[in-house]
Amino acid sequence: MKPLRIARWWASDYLYAGYGQVRAFLDRRDPSELRTGDARPVIILPGVWETWGFLRPLIDVLRAGGHPVHVLPALGRNGRPIPATAEVVSAYLAEHDVRDVVIVAHSKGGLIGKYVMSRLDPDERVTAMVAVCTPFAGSAYARFMLVPSLRAFLPTDATTLQLLESLEVNTRITTVAGVWDPHIPAAHELAGATNITLDDGGHFRLLASPEVARIVRDVASRP
């Protein structure tokens, strides 16, 4: 890949991340207002240090298609360990009796979603998941991080290894990534999953990609 192209992706990715964080902070919508609609329900799982509002572009696309969208303010900025967060998600699904749900996740959210699907969903409430820029095999960059919530993405992390070994739910997962990601240096495709690689780059800005929106709509509306 050409260095200039990567430089443009890098700059636009972090500009988008800053804009997305501000937009999410200012988003004062009542989460209960998002849960109306007659189409298949969707649950939103953001990445680390992201609130649900960071995925607003995809939330708006789903709402326009009539999908009830469930967000979890209780996750906060999503810094807790994956197993603990997955327990919160599983409890929410049971409490609200949400069934035939599609998970739409970004980054760490995809790991949480797979944990729910593989370990905490005996009633198979989750039908499918779209995971955007998720480090299913971890990230080599995590070894440079001092914060525990980021070091959890080490390729040798126990939870990451356990999830990689859980193959039975992969057929219900669609992964989406670009050809370059500033946070995930080595792409990893899930065996048995639908793995889509876009001719684009970034870790955050793909959330606003029309192609990602199309993929999310298609998966959420499958019969």
PEBEL-V40864 format. One line per field, one symbol per residue. ss: DSSP state (H for helix, E for strand, L for the rest). burial: 1 if it has 16 or more other C-alpha atoms within 10 Angstrom, else 0. A space follows every 10 residues. Layout:
ss->???
burial->???
This chain:
ss->LLHHHHHHHH HHHHHHHHHH HHHHHHLLLL HHHHHLLLEE EEEEELLLLL LHHHHHHHHH HHHHLLEEEE LLHHHLLLLL LHHHHHHHHH HHHHHLLLLL EEEEEELHHH HHHHHHHHHL LLLLLEEEEE EELLLLLLLH HHHHLLLHHH HLLLLLLHHH HHHHHLLLLH HHEEEEEEEE LLLLLLLLLL LLLEEEEEEE ELLLHHHHLH HHHHHHHHHH LLL
burial->0000010011 0111011001 1001000000 0001101001 1111111111 1111110110 1110111111 1100100111 0110111011 0110000110 1111111111 1111111101 0000111111 1111111111 1100000011 1111100011 0011000011 0111111101 1111001011 0010100001 1111111000 0110111011 100
